Amino acid sequence: MTGHRDHLLAEAVRLREDGRREEARERLLALCEQFPTDPEVAYQTAWVHDTLGLEAEAVPHYVRAVERVEGAQGQGLSSDDRRGALLGLGSTYRVLGRYPEAVVTLGDAVAEFPDDDALKTFLAMALYNTGRAHDAMEILLTVLASTSQDPDIVSYRPAIEHYAKDLDATE
């Protein structure tokens, strides 16, 4: 059954990648009925809903993809897919105006994947939406200082890192 599932899942992903998203959605929803606890099927189903602008419908699939059930069979998502699903869920919560849920989801994701700057960036956006602009700026300035190759940014890296910790500093 696993080979059959793998084939059907790969086919649905290919349809999504080829821009045939509605067909992919139909196939993935059918796979969800066959494999209701499969995290990969849930993740791909969430993803296709997001690409179609059906964010509210994507949420339960993202939740199923990332939940860790005690004693569950199987490995769950790969690390990369888990990271993508957490980013997708947090971003979708934010787009839906569910800002506190976005902050919790993305904050937990950053704790789990502390080197992922995309997660940090989406967390900063969610923090901004909850009125936590100072925290958002600290994250963004830290990411900017540590990742930019722009010579002008690099030359000011120590100052940017200093002010990231305390934007209200005057010295």
C-alpha positions in Angstrom: 0.0 0.0 0.0 2.9 2.3 0.7 4.1 2.1 -2.9 0.6 2.9 -4.2 0.4 5.9 -1.8 3.8 7.2 -2.8 2.9 7.0 -6.5 -0.4 8.9 -6.0 1.2 11.5 -3.8 4.1 12.1 -6.3 1.5 12.4 -9.0 -0.5 15.0 -7.1 2.7 17.0 -6.3 3.6 16.9 -10.0 0.2 18.3 -10.9 0.6 21.1 -8.4 4.1 21.9 -9.7 2.8 21.9 -13.3 0.2 24.5 -12.3 -2.7 22.1 -12.3 -3.5 23.0 -8.8 -7.3 22.2 -8.7 -6.6 18.7 -10.1 -3.9 18.3 -7.5 -6.3 19.4 -4.7 -8.9 16.9 -5.8 -6.4 14.1 -5.7 -4.9 15.1 -2.4 -8.3 15.4 -0.8 -9.0 11.8 -1.9 -5.6 10.8 -0.5 -6.5 12.4 2.8 -9.6 10.2 3.0 -7.4 7.1 2.4 -4.6 8.2 4.7 -6.1 10.5 7.3 -3.2 10.4 9.7 -0.4 10.7 7.1 1.6 13.9 7.7 3.1 14.1 4.2 -0.4 13.8 2.6 -1.6 16.5 5.0 1.3 18.8 4.3 0.9 18.5 0.5 -2.9 19.0 0.9 -2.3 22.2 3.0 0.3 23.4 0.5 -2.1 23.1 -2.5 -4.9 24.9 -0.6 -2.5 27.7 0.1 -1.5 28.0 -3.6 -5.2 28.3 -4.5 -5.7 31.1 -2.0 -7.8 28.8 0.3 -5.9 29.6 3.5 -8.7 28.7 5.9 -9.1 25.3 4.3 -5.3 24.8 4.5 -5.1 25.2 8.3 -6.5 21.8 9.5 -4.2 20.1 7.0 -1.1 22.0 8.3 -2.1 21.2 11.9 -2.4 17.5 11.1 1.0 17.6 9.2 2.9 19.1 12.2 1.2 17.5 15.2 3.2 14.9 17.0 1.0 12.1 18.3 2.4 10.0 21.1 2.8 6.4 20.0 2.0 7.2 16.3 3.3 5.0 13.6 5.7 6.3 11.0 8.4 8.9 11.0 6.4 12.1 10.5 7.7 14.8 8.2 11.3 15.2 7.2 13.1 18.0 8.9 12.8 20.2 5.8 9.1 19.4 5.3 8.4 20.0 9.0 10.1 23.4 8.8 8.1 24.2 5.6 4.8 23.1 7.2 5.4 25.2 10.4 6.2 28.2 8.3 3.1 27.6 6.1 0.9 27.2 9.2 2.3 30.3 10.9 2.1 32.4 7.8 -1.4 31.2 7.1 -2.6 32.1 10.6 -1.1 35.6 10.0 -2.8 36.0 6.6 -6.1 35.0 8.3 -5.6 37.6 11.0 -5.0 34.9 13.7 -1.9 36.8 14.9 -1.5 35.3 18.4 -1.6 31.8 16.9 0.9 32.9 14.2 3.3 34.1 17.0 3.0 30.9 19.0 3.4 28.7 15.9 6.3 30.6 14.5 8.0 31.2 17.9 7.9 27.4 18.5 9.2 26.8 15.1 12.1 29.2 15.6 12.9 27.4 18.9 12.9 24.1 17.0 14.9 25.5 14.1 17.0 28.3 15.5 19.1 28.8 12.4 16.2 29.3 10.0 16.1 33.0 9.0 12.9 32.6 7.0 11.0 31.4 10.1 12.5 34.3 12.0 11.4 36.8 9.3 7.8 35.5 9.4 7.8 35.5 13.2 8.9 39.2 13.0 5.9 40.0 10.7 3.5 38.2 13.2 5.0 40.0 16.1 4.5 43.3 14.3 0.9 42.4 13.8 0.4 41.9 17.5 1.9 45.3 18.3 5.3 44.0 19.3 7.2 46.1 16.8 10.3 46.3 19.0 10.7 42.5 19.2 10.0 42.3 15.4 12.7 44.9 14.6 15.2 43.2 16.9 14.7 39.9 15.0 14.9 41.6 11.6 18.0 43.7 12.4 19.8 40.6 13.7 18.9 38.6 10.6 20.0 41.5 8.4 23.3 41.9 10.2 24.1 38.2 10.1 23.1 37.5 6.5 23.7 40.6 4.4 26.6 40.6 2.0 26.0 44.2 1.1 29.2 46.1 1.7 27.4 49.0 3.3 25.5 46.8 5.7 28.7 44.7 6.5 30.6 47.9 7.4 27.9 48.8 9.9 27.3 45.2 11.2 28.6 45.9 14.8 26.4 49.0 15.1 23.3 47.2 13.7 23.9 44.2 16.0 24.3 46.6 19.0 21.1 48.5 18.2 19.2 45.3 17.4 19.5 44.5 21.1 18.4 48.0 22.2 16.8 50.2 19.6 16.3 52.9 22.2 20.0 53.2 22.9 21.4 56.7 22.2 25.1 55.9 22.5 
